[in-house]
């Protein structure tokens, strides 16, 4: 049987000082039938020179993002999706480290069972990376389906962008929203799950994310307004999609009411109330919760302190 091809899509922007270490971890994969498409988002550093030695390996290619794709991570990834040839798709960032058996474990799960994606654990590190990988063969696993969508939305079941291998079929009709500069994977992966795609989650750490303030997440928590506005828009897109699919449960509504409170975004609150599947009783409860949220926050803070 011919081995499946995995397409690794890696957007990059001014990461000449970090990307080589990431690419070495890709090159060290035990599963060797992959293509790694590196997509430059218009950087101005020496990334091209740093990448050049890796291009001697025919599995690696370096492409510039065409102007008909939006600048940013979503545009780069959409371009990658449009040219990828693999049976399976995985997104890696340009500053992280990949477990040497990442592709092998995921392909084994997807090839032998009727799953659309394979999720795994992701860890983080700061500074120098310690190359002491867990090479134990066994791990626990469980199924993820549409019924778990609230857990994905509220991050009880994190769907980190670099911690999932997807069947290419998941992207036949799905792309990232290029206007989103933060939470774009949250919106897309929730959308894919809402369409009935199911997968397996394996209890093994196969990816290591480098933590630094220049990341999109770091900028969001440091108050970057562009990232903040993107999170708000992503929230409204998720609400609309779930409404259209009759998946906007009371529990999900409650989550987004609190999201509106935390983000101080009346737009999310008003958008939720405007959905056709929200009943009059649910609207009344949402209004009460949103109105009383300042008092509830004071009560919860006092309760925590005691």
Steps between C-alpha positions, in 0.01 A plus 500: 500500500633843405576721796280810534653841444492757781502870408666714767402866456727750673442874474801714588573867558840634610599189695849448359633462856260215588374318191807281439453319832135441412588363156761266646229351722284451190788340313550260791152347465482120507224516238679624191228528233417867543518831320584807707376816332653811659301812412663840547263781600720781367774505761810714463765300688735221387242219520555402133873451557442301819251273325713445188691192630175325586376543143764251387259248652230465231231468766543868594385793288499877558222713355406866522139573592330629180334840523154352440520345849470731799807587702522307823482145625154416354597615150825304507327187620223530241764525227666191644169313503442588135834353385536212749507152347477294818236258622546660842561861600683636803592858592833569671621838621846630409639523853395175670636146538337183367522161672693262268206258482228761457409410143541127557256483790240717329517317167465166676181620669348653187601222264369214711169650615216702355601832657517844338765640732747405770548733794792467741647679800711814468749631754677836520853612576693822553859549385712195416314178419588175676504217247383231740204357316253249640546194279254271680283321244173472690251780566136552584255635245139608464261606224405863428179578314243775451364440851830633641471838331445693826821352643688623193342845519574552870849347470421212732617295202769721343526488121841662460576562135825303503361209701272337242554301182203525265370293215516714187125443461440738793620789280320418178243772581666674795760774517625745762326839516777726375367809674568338838838577654437301818279200593475405133567134579242510782239614250600257223546189713168561676340533158654172381384318812147640461482341153519150648868420458629285786844402619718339763696667778813321615655554842851572384694826472618531139562874463679767702403865463752775568356768728598860429321840502525541119253217436139577403381362833757701690389817322134425577563468874719810490201702376561519124178652362523328161520157669220600737268610218573175318397292803170691513434442129593132528246469783221645286591271209484193725163610639357546149629164380360312801169680467474394134570139597262499800792441735473820705419327829416679823843409637674650196284812527604537863866469403476781247311724742797470735736546206323829429543601863868403518585668168274795585336453163134589470526394135527130596203533738279676245602261223404202716157646583437556128530132406186330375545183706516687833159467664323776692572320828870467410512869403347596835756291688783644291387857571481429873843336506663781300331772707593342833851400393676785691333388824572133422867582443520678837334202673734248336807710586399521864422130511842420358677722752325325786 
